[in-house]
Amino acid sequence: MRGLRWHHAAFGLANLVLFTPSVYLLLGLPLIMRQHGWSGTEIGLFQLAGLPALLKFLLAMPVQRWGGARGRYGAWAWWLGGGYVLTLLALSWVNIHTPRPLLFLLATAAALMSTWVDIPVNAAAFRMMPEQERMRAGGIRSAALFVGGILGGGVMLLVQQAYGWAAPFILMAVLVLAVLWLLYRLGSLEAQGGRCTDLMVPEVSAPAASLPVGSVTGMAAAPPWPGRALRDFFGQPGAWRWAGLLLAYFPLLAAAWVFLKPMLLDRGFSASAVAWIAGVMGGSLGACASLLVARWVRAGRTDAILPVSAFCNVMVLALMALAVWLQAARPVLLGLALLLGAAMGVTSALVFGLMMDFARHARQAVDYGIQSSLFGLGRVAMPPVAGVLVDTVRYEGMLACLALGAGVVFLAVLRGCGAARAVRAGGTG
């Protein structure tokens, strides 16, 4: 049990540190951009720097083929993380006045490295986690991402306000190097003597006869070609409905979260106050909500809370739209911002827990890559649309449209709340 707790802690810490720069680039920089006169459309289009998330499925193929099959997820994490550090140092040499195409390209490069290094780290965790621990691991991952949101969307903004453009990027590069050292230590025993003894990828004790064709004891099978992998995944019962939830369930809230900081800034809050409210306080509440969901919801009970969460998402977005339209007082906006953070925590914990549950044995990297690509497609597609809505129908109109979309998701969840269980049954077979 002590070893399992250590794995949980290391898994959460790695996700936290590796995710923080992405949060700063996509959720922290919009505040700085708004301070320097960027429009809602420009801020929304900058979110397309997250497009590499759509390639996660393809990026997962070499990791599974030459990493999972040899028990070397740790080595992949080290080399890809090194590239991540280099992109962060490159970003520290530019500033907000750098030509926007160059700034966008550097942010896209950082997003690519962040997306790629995430695959071996989480595939290793999926492989070593017992089934009964997957929802807990999903909650820890979600909480770690929210703590990363606190660092990237709050603390790093405060560091930037106090010490200038380069300081956050240098600090985040140092943190990534520290977690790379941890992953190196965890991977120091991997693939010795032909056995998978990596602390992050423990040896599987099941007999070879119980493993899928093409696999060996303790090691993942080489992945099929992309077309076949997609057919296999979407051939599972309820997979298409689950894909629809990945595209819209969380990304609608995420779009509102992207524009929360610019909205509060335009409503008269100072930049430091926005960093504390949306970055630190909202992120902290989201992390707590993620941990509570992981504690309350166990495998097989997720379907019971999905409709409740989807309905709460509708209400939060609708209330925010109404408050902005009525020009509500600052305490009301503060309270709704915190509610949005809590809704983000619940929603992300459910999504990440289910993604772990739906990753089939010996296909962890590929299945996780497919689901993350769908998740990333919705996450990247929503903010540009929201940005155009901000410039045309203002913040209240944008929030109202997001609330309508969340209502459609809620109705879909009500009609198909059994889909998750069907996919899970197929994924564990």
N, C-alpha and C positions, 0 to 999 in steps of 0.2 A: 504493500500500500504506500509506503514511504517513497519507493521508486516511482510509482505512478503519479504521486503528487509532484515529484520533481519534474517529471515529463510535462505535466500540466503547466507548471510554473515556467519551464523553459519555453514551451510552445507559446504561452501567452506573452512572455517577454519578447520573443523574436517577432511575433506579429505586431506588437506595440511599436518597437523601434523601426521596423521596416516599413510600417504604414505611415508613421508620422510625417515624413517628407511629402508624401502624396497628399495628405490632408492639408499641409501648409500651402502647397502649390494650387490645389483646386478649391479649397475652402477658406484658406487664410488670405491668399493674394487678392481675391475679389474685393475685400475691404480696402486694401491699398490701391487697387485699380480704381475703385469708386472715388477715393480721395483725390486721385489724379485725373479725374474726368472721363473715365471709360464709361461707355453707355451700357445699358442692360444687355443689348445684343452682343456687344464686344465681349462682355464678361461671360455670357452664355457660350459664345463660340470658342472662347479660350478653354472651356471645359472639354472640347474635343481633343485636347492634349491627353485625355484619358483613353483615347481610341485603342492603344495597345492592349487594353483589357479584353477587347474583342478577339484578339489573337491567342488568348490563353489556351484554347484547345490545341492549336497548332504548336504553340510553344511547349505544351505538355508532352507532345509526342517524343522528342529526343530525350527528355528527362525520364520518361517511363522506359524507353527502349534501352538507353545507355546508363541510366541511373537506377531505376527501380529493379531491373533485372539483375543488376550487379550489387545491389545494396549500397549504392554510393550517392544517396540523396544529399548527404552532408557536404560532399565535394562540390556538387552542383551549386548548393547554397553559397559556398565560399567564393567560387569564381564569379558567379553572377552578382553576388553582393559587392565584390570588388569593383565591378563595372558601375554599380549603383553609386559607390563612393565617389568615383571619378566624375560622374555627371553632376553630383551635388557640388563638388569643388568647382566645376565649370560654371555652375549657376552663381556661385559666390563672386565670380569675376564680372558679372554683368549687373544691371540694375533695372528699375522700373522704367527708365527712359531709354533703355536699349531698344533698337528697332523691334517692333512687335513680332515679325516673322521669326527672328532669331530667338527671342524669348520663348515663343511657342515651340520651336524645334527643340530647345534645350529641355523644356518642361515635358515634351513628348518623349525624349530620350530617357529622362528620369522615370516617367511612367512605365516605359517599356521594361527597364531594369527592375522596377518595383514589382511589376506584374510577373516577370519571369522568375525572380527569386522566390516569390510567394509559393510557386508550385512545388519545388522540392521540400520546402519547409512544411507545408500543410499535407502533402502526400505522405511524408514520413510519419506525421502525427496520426493521420487516418489509419495508417497501416498498424501502428502499435496500440491504438486505443481499442479496448474491448467494446462490444456493442453497447453495453449498459452505460459506458462512459461517454458516448458520442454527443449526447445532448449537453452534458456538462462541458465537454470540450468546446462545443459550439458556443455555449454561453461565455466561456472564458475567452474564446477568440473574439466574440462580439464585444465583450467588456474591454479587452485589450485594444481593440480598434477605437473604442470610445475614449479610452485613456490616451491613445494616439491622437484622437481628435482634440482632447484637451491640450496636449502638447503642441500639435500642429496648428490647430485653429484658435488657440488661446495664448499659451505661454510663448510660443515662437513669435506671435504677433507682438506681444509685449517686449520681447527681446529686440525685435526689429524696430519698434518705436523708440527704444532706449539706445540701441547701439548701431543701428543702421542696417542696410540691406544684407551685407555679407554675413553678419554674425549668426543668424539662424541656420544658414546652409553649412557653415563650418561646424557648428555645434551638432547638427544632425549627422554630418559625415563622421564625426568622432563617435557618436552613439552607434551608428551602423557598424563601424569598425569594432566596437566593443562586443556587439552581438555576434559578429562574424567570428571573433575569437571564441565565444561560447559555443557556437555551432562547430567550430573546428575541434574543440575539446570533446564535444559529444560525438564527433565523427572519427575520433582518433583510433577507434578499435574496429572500424568497419572493414568488411571483406577480408578479414585475416583468416588464412587457412581455408579459403573457399567457403567460409560460413558467414552468414549475415549476422554480425555481432555488434553492429552499430547501436549505440544507446538510443538513437532516434529511430532505428529500424530493427527492432528486436527479432530474434530468430523465431520462426513459427514452428510449433511442435507438432502440428497436425501431420498425419501420415500422408505420404505423397499421393496415395490413391484418392484422397479427399480433395486434392487441389485441381484447378482447371487444367485442361490440356495445354501443354506448352510451358507450364510453370514447374519450378523445383522447390523442394522444401525450404521455406524461409525466404524465398525470393519471388518477386512479381514476374508475371509473364510479360514477354515483349508485346507491345500494343499492336492492335490491328491497324491497317491503313485508315486514314481519316474517314473515307466514305463508309467503310464497314463499321468503324467505331460509332459513327453517327446513327447508322441503321440499327445497330445493336442497342444503343441507348434509347432511341426513340421507339424501338419496338417493345419496350416495357409497357405494361398496363398503366394508363394515366400519365405517361411521360409528357405528352403534348400539353395537357392541362397544367402540369407542374411548370413547364416551360413558360406558359403564359403568366403564371404567378411571378416567376423570376424576372420577367420583363417589366412588370408594372407594380407589384406589391410594395417593394421598397423604393424603387426609383422615383415614384411620385413624391414621397416624403423627402427624398434626398434633394430633389429640385427645389423644394421650398427651403431646405436647409442651406443650399448654396446661396440663395438670395436673402437669407435672413439678416446677415451682417450688413450688406448694402442697404437693406430696408431700414434697419435700426439707425444706421448712419444718416440716412435721408430724413429720418424722423427726429433728428436733433441729438441723438446720443453721441458722445465723444468716441473716438476710435478705441481708446483704452477701455471705456465702459462696455463697448460692443465686444471686445476681446474677452472681458470677464464674463459678460452675460451669456453670449452664444458659444464662446470657446471653452471657458472653464466651468461655469455653472451648468450650462446645458449639457456639455460633454460628461460632466460628473453624474448628472441625473441619468443620462443615457447608459452609462456604465453600470450604475446601480440597478437599473431596470433590466439590463441584460443578465446580470447575475441572478436576480430574482426569478426571471423566467427560466433560466437554466436549473434553478433549485426546485421550482414548482412543477415544471413540465418534464415528464419522463417519456422515454421512447414508447410509442403507442398511444400517447395522450395528446400529441401535438394538435390533432385535428380539432380538439375541443376548444382550444384557445385561438386558433386561426380566425374564425369568424368574429370573435370579440375584438381581436387586434385590428382587423380590417375595418370594423365599424368605428372604433376609436380613431383610426386614421382619418376617416371621413369627417368626424366631428371636430377634430383639432384643426384641420385645414379650413373647414367652413367657419369656425369661430374666429380664426385668424383673419380670414377675408372680411368678415363682418366687422371686426375690431378696427382694421385698417380703414375700411370704408367710412366708419363712424368717427374716425380720428380719436380713438380711445386714448385714455391717459396712459402715461408711461408705465405705471405699475401693471396695468392690464396687459400691455404688450410684453412686459417682462414675464408675467405669469404664463402667457401663451407660448412664449419662446421656450420656457422650461418644459411645458407640456409637449411641445414638438420634440424636444430632446428625449423625453421619456418614451414617446411613441417610436422614435427612431431606434432606441435601445431594444424595446420589445420586438419590433419588426425584424431587426437585423439578427437578433439572437435566434428567432424562429427560423429564418432563412438559412443561417450558417449551420444550425443544428440539423436541419433537414438535408442540406447539401452533404454533410458528413454521412448521414444515414443512407443517402442514396448512392454513395460511392461504393461500387461493387468490389468484392474481393479480387485482388490482383489487377484491378483497373482503377485504383484510387486516383492516380495522377490524371488519366484521361477523362474519367467521369467528372472529377472535380474541375478540370479544364473546360469541359463542355458546359457545365452549369455556370461556372464563373464567366464564360463568354456571353451567355444569355443574360446573366445578371449585369455584366458590364455594358451590354448593348442598351439595355433600358437606362442604366445609370448615365451613359454618355449622351443618349438621344434626348433625354428630357430637358436638361438645362438650356440648350440653345433655343428650344421652343419656348421655355419659360422666359428667357431673356427677351425674345421678340414680344411676348405678351406684356412684359413689364414696360417696354417702350411704347406699346400701343394702347393697352387697357389698364396700365398702371399695376401696382402691386396687388390691389384688391381683386382686379380682374384675373390676374395670374393665379392667385390663391383659389379663387372660385373655380377656375377651370381645373386646377389640380384636385379640388374637392370632388368635382363631378367625375373625374377619372377614378379617384379612390372609391366613389360610390359604385362604379361599374365593377371594380375589383371585388368589392364587398359582395355584390350580387353573384359574381362568378364563384366566390368562395362558398357562399351558401348553397349553390347548386352542385358544387363538386367537392365538398369538404372531405369526401371519401377518397379522392384521387391520391392524396399523399400516402395513405395507407396502402393503396394498390401499388404505387410505385415502390414503396419500401419493401413490400412483399416480393415484388419482382427483382428488386436490387439485391436482396440478400440470398437469392436463389443461386 
